[in-house]
Amino acid sequence: MARRDILIYRVQSEGIGKLLNCLALARSLSRQFHPVVLNNGALPPGIDVPDGVDVVQLPAWEHAPGTGVSSIWNVQEHRRALAKRSDFLQQIYADLKPEMLLVDTYPFGDKSAGYELLPLLEKIRNSSGPSPRVVACVQDIQIGTGSNSQTRDDETARILDLYFDMLLVHSDPSFALLEEYFQPKNALSTPVYHTGFLLPGQNSLYASGTRENRLLVSAGGGVTGGPLFQAAIEAHRFLWDAEQLPMTIVTGPLSSRKKWSELRRLGRKMPGVTIKHSVPNLGAEMSKVRYSVSQCGYNTATEAVASGVSALFVPSSGRRHAEQAERAHRLAHWGVGRLLVQEHLNAVSFANEISQLVRFAPRETSFSTAGLANTMTLLDRAYVGGMDHDQPLRPQSRYSSGNPCANVSGDR
């Protein structure tokens, strides 16, 4: 019996966290489906495609550095590019005839994905024959960047109710609920499930109770990690004299070669410093050491929670990274880690925070990190429900779910 096709659309993002999560979902889905990931932009170095998963590269939208503004300035050229991408998506859909469409982030976040996705979603909605289940998934915290949040939320709810069968929120509801950030005027009718945190590398976390007395500094893919890495390496001379604490900096596969070379040059002159461009599994590295510093992106935050490392969070500044700051404040409130805002980041403040971190013991939490397994259960339930869109998927709540395990294990 041929495996069933499932199409996964991934929005273009600055880092690599969403890509890693999409590939982890695809790997798990490959046991029952043939996943095809529609990826925006080229795969970064060192990112391997799992066996049984196909990746189709979509042309990346180029942006002027630091602006988020498309570099396609000519209106006619822009429209042609949009039409070409939309036609490409519809052709892939027609060729595969997938039994499920999984959409990452949209209709939350950047609405530009709608230009190419909405024609496909409209085609699916108006199909006279069997059509796939359409599922949206988002991370824990959704902070919009526009000025009119009410209009944005109302439009997002309209799109969800019109085109989507289910929304999966990869968050533990005791940590962050969707409705804290998403408040449309009309109640959402699309079923919503909070799955718990999605932790792709959970099975490879280091199991030993013995941790190396070492500080690990990372920034996900590394696109915005420059200020953090600079402060860390400048602070090391103070830390080495006071704490004799070795430091490993993982710059990330998307960090610039210039910054990598500069850090390696500085690191050669300092005892106890190791500079790495990337590692196979950052969560596994985090679980081997006593101390971690990161920007509190979704993946590094969940890895800090799961590994139990003593963590310092230094979220990126600016509205585009507001979810990092919100996540870091919440984790600090729960006692999972300490917080240093980037506006106060320098060599002295970094060294002072590490001196506090070595005396800090993180609290244990009951946050669920079973998001991957729960997502698989829910997607299987969506498929078992058949292609009849009128058949309910029966979440425990139509808007905010309670315990994620209760949602997943409820009656079909």
N, C-alpha and C positions, 0 to 999 in steps of 0.2 A: 504494500500500500504506500503510495507516494506521500511524502510529508506535506503538510499544509503550509502555505506561505503566509507569513506575517510581515507587514511593512512597518518599519520604524523610522519616523521622521525626527531628525535631531536639529534643533535650531543652532545657528552659529553663535558661539560664545567665546569670550576672551580667554578663558583658561581651558583646562583639559578635564575637569571634574565631571561635567555632564557627558562628555564623550566616554570616559571610563565607565560611568554608570550605564550608559546605553549599551556598551559592549558587554557589560556584565549581565544585563537583562537578556541580551541576545544570546549569550552563552547558555543561560539557563533555559531559554525558550527553545534552543536547538534540540533539546531532548524530545520535544513533541512537534515542533514546527521547523520550517525553513525560514529563519529570519533574514530579512534584507534591510540593512541600515542605510538610509538616505542621509549621507553625511555632508555637512556644509564645510568645505575647505579640506585641504590635504591632511592626512594623518600625521601627527608629530613624530619625530624620530623616537624609536623605542616602543611605540604602541603597536602591539600585535593584534591581528584580527583572530578571534577564536575559531577553532575548527567548526565547520558546519554553518558558519555565518558568512554572508556576502555583504560587502560594503560597496555602495554606488556613490561615487564622489559627485557632488553638485558644485558648480562653479561658486567660489566664495565671493561674497560682496566685499569689495575693497573699500576701506574707510580711511579718511584723512587721519593721521596719527593724533590720538587724544581727543578727537572731536565726535566720533561716531557718525560722521556725515559721509554719505556715499560719495565716492570720487567720480561717479558717473554724473557729470554736471549737465550734459545735454539731455533735454526732456525726452526727445524722440528716441535717443539711444537707450535711455533708462526704461522707457516703455517697451522697447523691443527686447531688452534683456529680461524684464519681468515676464513678458509673454513667452519667451523661449523657455524659461525655467518652469513656468506653469504647464506648458505643453509637454515638457519632459516628464514632469511628475505624473501627468495624466496618462502618458504613454507607458510608463513603468507600471502604473496601476492596471492598465488594460492588458498588458502582457502577463502580469503575475496573477491577476484576479485573486488577491489575497483574501483570507478569511478574517483578518483583523488588521486594523490600522492603529498603531500606537504613536501618539504625537507628544513629543517632549516639549514642555514649557508653554507652548501656544495653547489657548489664546491669552495666557498671562504673558508678562514680560514685553519684549519688543514686538510691536504689532506688525512690523514689516513682513513677517512670515505669512501674514494673511493674504498678501497680494498673490502669492503662488499657491497657498493651501486652499483658500476659499473656493476657487473654481472646482477643485477636486472634491472638497467636502460637499459642495452643492450637487455635483454629479452623483455622488454616493447617495445623498438624501433623496434625489429625484429618480433613482433607479427603480425600474418596474419589477426587476427580478431580485433574487437573493443578493444581499449586500453585506459587507463586513461589519462587525462590531467596531466602533470607533472610540478609542480610549485616550484620554488626556492624562498626563502625569506631570507633577510639579514638585519642587523641593519644599523645605519646611517653611520658609519665610518669603513672602511676596510683598515687596515694597516698590510701588510704581514710581516712575521718574517723571511723569507728566504733571501738569499743574491742576487739572480737573480730575481728581480721583473718583468722584461720583460718576461722572460720565464714562470714565474708563471701566469702572466696575460694572456699570449697567450694560455696557457693550460686551464685556467679557461674558457676563451671565447670559446675554441673548445668544451669543455664539455657542456657548456650552449647551444650552437647552435646545438649540436648533439642530446641532450637528453631532453632539457627543452622547454616547451611551453611559459613560462612567468617567469619574475623575478620581485619580489616585494621588494622594498627598503623601510624599515620602517624609513623614514626620511622626514622632511620638506625640499624641494629642496632649499629654501632660506638659510637653515642652512648648509646643506652638500649634495652635489651631488655625485652620484656614480663615475662619470668620474674623479673626483678629485683624486681618489685613485686607479682607475682601468682603465688602458690605454693599451689595446691590440693593436697589429699592425693592425689587420683587424677589421673593424667596426663590432660590435655585431649585429647579426640579430634577436636574441631573444628579444621580446618586454619587455621593462623595464617601471615600474611604481613606482614613489615615492608617497607613501601612506599618508605621514604625520607620526608623532610619534605615536607609539603604546602604549597606556596607559590603561592597564587592569583594574585598579581600579578607573577610572575616575568618575563613577557614585557615588562612596562612598566618594569622597573628601568632607571635612568638609565645609559646606556652610556659616557658620557664619563669620561675619566680625570681631568678637572679637577673638584675639589670646592671648594665654597665654605667658607671658614674661618668656620664657624657651628656652634653647638650646638643640636641639636634635642631637646626634652624632650617625651615623650609617655607616655601610660598607657592605650593601647588605647581602649576605649570611654569611659574616664574615670571610672567609678563610684568607684574607690578611689584616684584620683590626687591628691586634695586635699593630703595631706602632702608629696608629692613636688613639686607645683607651688609650694607655699608656700615650701619650702626653696630651690627653684631661684630664685625671684624675689628672695628675701631675699639669696641668695648673689651675685646678679648685680652688686651694687654693689662687692663685693670683686673679682669676676672682671673687671669692666670696667676698674677701675683697674690691675689687674695684667696682664691678658692682652689687653684691648681685643677681647674675644670676643663677637660678637653672639649673641643667644639667641632662638630661636623656641619657644614653648610651644604645643603642640596639645592642648587640653583634652579632646577627644573628644566625640562626639555624645550620650553619656549623662551627661556632667558636669552638675552643677547650674547653673542660671542664676545663682544667688547667687555661686558660686565664680568663674564666668566673668566676671561684672561686677566682682567684687573684684579679680581679676587684671588686667583691662583698666584699672581705675582706677590700680593700682599701676604697671602697665607704662607708662602715659602719662608718668609722672614720671621714667622711667629711659631714658637713651640706649641704643640697640642692642637693645631688647626688642620682639619682635613676638608678639602673642597671637592665636591662631587657634582657632576652635571645632572645626573639622574640616577634613580635606583629602581629596581623592578617593582617593589612594593613598599611604598612609603609607610603604610600602616604597620607592616612587619618591622621596619626599622624603628618606628616609634615605640613599639612594644619591647624593644631590646634595651632602651636607654631609660635613664631616670627622668630626664627633663626635655621638654619640647617647646619650641617657639614657632608659631605659625600665624597666618593672617586670619584664620577662622573661616576659610572657605568651607563649603558643605562637607567635602570629603575629609579634609584634615580635622575638622571639628568632630565628626562622627568617629574617626579613628582615635582621636584623643579620648573620647568618651569610652570607647570599647577597650582600648589598651590600658587605661588607668594611669597613663603617664602624668607627671606633674607638668602642667601646661601653662604657658604664657601666651595670650592672644594679642596680636597687634594688627587689628583690622585696617585695611586700606581706607583712605579718606575719600570723601566725595560721594555725591548722590548715587553714582553708578554702582558703588560698592556698599550701599547702606545696609544691605542684608547681612554683610559680614559684621558690622558694628552691632547691629541688633542681636545677632546670634552670640557674639562675644559677651555682650552685656548680660544676656540670659544665662549663659554658661557660668559666668563669674558669679551671678546671683545664686546659682545652684551650688556653688563651691567646687565646680569641676576644674576651674582654672583661674588664673589671674588675668587682669586686663591692663594694657598700656595703649592709650589712643595714639594714633600716628602723629597727630599734631604735637605731641610731647616727646616724640621719638628722637633720641640722639645717643651718642656713645655713653654719656653719663647716666641718663635715665635707663638705658638698656642694662648697664652693669648693675645699677641699683635694684632693678626688678629681678635680675637673676640672683642677686644676693638674697632677696626675699624668697624666690622660687625654691632655692635649695633647702629652705626650712618649711616649705609648704606641702601639706598632704591633701590631695584632692579627695572630695567626698565621693562615695559610691552612689550611683543613681540606679533607678529601675527603668531608665529609658530603653525602649525596645530597639534593638538593632537587627531585627528579623525582617526588615522591609523587603529584602529580595525574595525570601521564601513566601511571605504574605502576598507579595505582588504576583508571584507565579500562581498561587492558589486562586486569587481573584481573577486573573486573566483566564485561567482554566475554567472557572465558573462562568465567565462571560461567554466563552466558546461553547461550553456545554449547554448554555441557555439557548443555543441555536441562533438563527439569523433573524428571528422575529423581533423587531425592535419594540413591540408592545409588551413583550414578556419581561417582567421586572427582574432586576438582579437582587432585589431585596436587601439593601443595606440596613443596618440597625437604625441609622438615622439618614434622612434625606439630605441633610446639610452638614452637620458636624457629628462625626462618629465618636464613640467612646473608646474603650480599650480595643486596640487594633486586633488582638487575638480573638476577642468576642465578635468583631465584625467579620473576620475571615472564617471562623468556625461555625457561624450561624447556619441555620437551615437554608437549603437552596430553594 
